[in-house]
Amino acid sequence: MAELDVDNLTLRFGGLVVLDGVSLKVDQGELLALIGPNGAGKTSVFNCISGLYPGEGTISFRGQSLLGKKPHDIAALGVARTFQHGELFPQMSVVDNLLTGRHPRIKGNPFSEMLFLPSVRREEIRQREAVEKIIEFVELERYRHTAVGGLPFGTQKIIGFARALANEPAILLLDEPSAGLNREEREDLARFILRIKHQLGIAMIWIEHDMQMVADLADRIHVLDYGRTLASGPADAVLKDEKVIAAYLGTGKH
């Protein structure tokens, strides 16, 4: 069984069809690149999976339907995502930003927290230890107590990436994580993605415009164009598909 199975996903806003019968799946430890021109519907797929948009069709995570569930319930099941625009808390430290990503994993109740019982202290220690492991995983140790708002853009992107990991996801939705990064930062990102794949075995769906990164890293590629599937399959075959070249890369024949 696939970690995530999307079947015949359709999204309408009034008379506008944004997604038209999109079907895709991703297995444990697999990296699926979701590509297509701007406005093809890539982020809309993510918004449907994460509960932000009310899609039609079937979205199953480990056999459980996600349709109709609230975003925080979907996150608690183990579906995490990054956003194109960080969505970080600039006045908070790196540690505290990552702790917000741990929220679905925190155990406790308001009464215990109000009295700061020993169980609450133990839980706080457990959460901070988990965050420290992620900080080491993405090599952010020197920034752990620094306010995020004062850090370089590329570092903030990695922090957003790390905060999604803080949820201990079974599947990770990466929405253009390399956008705005310089060459060195992209190389770092590629290393972290490969670490997640090989060391953690987390399934990933990755929206990306850098075709060289896609060719180097992706196991499979799914191409959208005007809300419909244009091609899907192994990375090397899809990138040679004439329809993909014509619609996305700007050369070739229709």
C-alpha atoms as one frame of an Amber mdcrd trajectory, in Angstrom:
protein
   0.000   0.000   0.000   1.266   3.469  -0.912   1.916   5.962   1.877  -0.266
   8.472   0.038  -2.725   7.695  -2.736  -4.526  10.495  -4.608  -7.155   9.355
  -7.077  -9.222  11.478  -9.481  -8.658  14.654  -7.457 -10.780  17.537  -8.736
 -10.922  21.084  -7.393 -13.385  23.746  -8.484 -13.762  27.383  -7.551 -17.129
  28.374  -8.936 -16.984  27.604 -12.656 -13.182  27.384 -12.685 -11.713  23.881
 -12.672  -8.296  24.138 -10.987  -7.579  20.396 -10.805  -9.171  17.930 -13.203
  -8.941  14.258 -12.256  -5.370  14.214 -10.913  -4.140  10.820  -9.677  -0.764
  10.132  -8.070   0.791   8.047  -5.323   4.013   7.941  -3.355   5.574   5.039
  -1.452   7.628   5.006   1.739  11.084   6.465   1.166  10.195   7.629  -2.337
  10.833  11.113  -3.705   8.160  12.175  -6.194   8.754  15.484  -8.002   5.595
  17.390  -8.899   6.401  19.787 -11.730   4.637  21.958 -14.261   4.344  25.573
 -15.451   3.247  28.316 -13.072  -0.484  28.001 -12.437  -0.566  24.304 -13.348
  -2.154  23.402  -9.984   0.833  22.025  -8.066   0.309  23.962  -4.828  -3.446
  23.329  -5.104  -2.686  19.593  -4.900  -0.773  20.232  -1.666  -3.595  22.394
  -0.316  -6.094  19.589  -0.927  -3.851  16.965   0.678  -3.243  19.125   3.759
  -6.916  20.041   4.193  -6.795  23.696   3.153  -8.924  23.195   0.019 -12.039
  20.993  -0.284 -11.153  18.718  -3.158 -13.308  15.993  -4.703 -12.127  12.462
  -5.369 -10.019  10.295  -3.060  -7.021  11.205  -0.893  -5.838   8.303   1.268
  -2.949   8.330   3.743  -2.003   4.799   4.811  -5.494   3.685   3.833  -7.270
   6.440   5.776  -9.236   9.116   3.922  -8.034  12.697   4.417 -10.952  14.376
   2.670 -13.005  16.476   5.062 -10.390  16.437   7.822  -9.060  19.644   9.389
  -5.443  20.643   8.660  -4.322  20.092  12.268  -5.829  16.595  12.270  -4.024
  15.749   9.027  -0.761  17.070  10.492  -1.286  14.924  13.600  -1.604  11.833
  11.379   1.898  12.485  10.005   1.488  14.711   6.945   3.757  17.771   7.093
   4.498  20.475   4.551   6.642  23.475   3.851   5.359  26.688   2.299   6.800
  28.892  -0.422   6.974  31.778   2.037   8.472  30.378   5.240   5.540  31.052
   7.602   8.045  31.434  10.458   7.849  33.547  13.624  10.600  36.149  13.080
  10.949  37.259  16.721  11.324  33.702  17.992  14.524  31.668  18.084  15.236
  28.725  15.811  14.569  26.338  18.716  11.215  27.931  19.508  10.158  27.945
  15.835  10.890  24.226  15.624   8.969  23.635  18.852   5.871  25.067  17.153
   6.289  22.297  14.583   6.210  19.766  17.431   2.728  20.873  18.520   0.888
  17.816  17.089   3.286  15.573  19.056   3.012  17.316  22.463   1.235  15.332
  25.176  -0.438  17.113  28.078  -3.472  19.015  29.242  -4.117  22.635  30.303
  -4.531  21.733  34.015  -1.157  19.991  34.203   0.505  22.824  32.309  -1.018
  25.443  34.614   0.451  23.686  37.673   3.656  22.814  35.816   3.554  19.279
  37.147   6.581  16.947  36.826   4.937  15.283  33.822   4.885  18.658  32.064
   8.572  19.230  32.775   9.423  15.768  31.448   7.397  16.400  28.313   9.141
  19.748  27.721  12.535  18.071  28.044  11.454  15.366  25.606  10.281  17.927
  23.053  13.456  19.991  23.296  15.606  16.886  22.866  13.672  16.027  19.706
  14.184  19.558  18.367  17.916  19.406  19.091  18.205  16.252  16.972  16.554
  18.028  14.043  18.806  21.073  14.461  21.817  18.769  14.214  20.279  16.919
  11.258  20.053  20.141   9.203  23.269  21.625  10.633  21.745  24.689  12.308
  23.557  24.356  15.655  25.157  27.799  15.573  21.782  29.475  15.068  19.725
  27.542  17.656  19.125  30.547  19.959  19.112  33.257  17.263  15.925  35.115
  16.315  14.839  33.829  12.920  14.003  37.284  11.509  17.674  38.325  11.551
  18.956  35.309   9.643  19.693  35.130   5.887  16.828  34.148   3.600  18.417
  30.839   2.668  18.842  29.891   6.322  15.203  30.766   6.982  14.173  28.405
   4.186  16.118  25.584   5.835  14.464  26.437   9.176  11.038  26.128   7.536
  12.163  22.780   6.158  13.343  21.719   9.638  10.083  22.808  11.270   8.159
  20.479   8.960  10.513  17.663  10.026   9.799  18.497  13.674   6.335  16.983
  13.233   7.987  13.569  12.728   6.063  13.114   9.471   5.531   9.943   7.509
   5.133  12.064   4.391   6.612  15.474   3.647   5.190  17.953   1.129   7.922
  20.316  -0.074   6.633  23.431  -1.844   9.508  24.937  -3.874  12.078  24.655
  -1.054  14.949  25.777  -3.308  13.279  28.993  -4.528  15.539  31.975  -3.806
  18.495  29.882  -2.673  22.009  30.364  -3.996  24.078  27.497  -5.374  25.676
  26.528  -2.059  22.319  26.610  -0.267  20.751  24.438  -2.974  23.541  21.906
  -2.539  22.880  21.854   1.215  19.156  21.383   0.590  19.861  18.494  -1.776
  21.977  16.807   0.901  19.203  17.178   3.487  16.599  15.777   1.088  18.779
  12.743   0.411  19.359  12.274   4.148  15.610  12.259   4.746  15.129   9.725
   1.973  17.922   7.333   2.932  18.223   7.767   6.714  14.619   8.464   7.735
  12.714   6.706   4.944  10.139   9.503   4.739   8.033   9.724   1.579   8.254
  13.127  -0.112   6.307  14.992  -2.778   8.413  17.862  -4.001   7.303  20.858
  -6.061  10.366  22.163  -7.856  11.325  24.360 -10.824  15.053  23.503 -10.828
  15.093  20.747 -13.429  18.693  19.809 -12.735  17.852  19.125  -9.077  14.799
  17.146 -10.169  16.854  15.068 -12.606  19.508  14.417  -9.949  17.247  13.571
  -6.996  13.738  12.467  -7.988  12.731   8.811  -8.200   9.649   9.646 -10.252
   8.108  12.766 -11.773   4.465  13.773 -12.100   3.788  16.639 -14.513   0.731
  18.904 -14.360  -0.433  21.292 -17.049  -3.636  23.351 -16.697  -4.710  21.206
 -13.749  -4.400  17.907 -15.609  -1.782  15.180 -15.602   0.490  15.551 -18.619
   2.969  12.771 -17.831   4.039  10.538 -14.948   6.817   8.005 -14.537  10.570
   7.523 -13.957  12.499  10.801 -13.941  14.698  10.103 -16.961  11.766   9.067
 -19.153   9.511  11.970 -18.176  12.181  14.594 -18.763  12.610  13.263 -22.317
   8.868  13.249 -23.034   8.149  15.626 -25.929   4.875  16.799 -24.372   6.723
  17.760 -21.177   9.490  19.497 -23.105   6.939  21.487 -25.090   4.714  22.471
 -22.177   7.288  23.027 -19.453  10.809  23.356 -20.758   9.818  25.582 -23.668
  11.292  23.564 -26.530  10.115  20.684 -28.657   6.815  20.157 -30.415   3.239
  20.078 -29.156
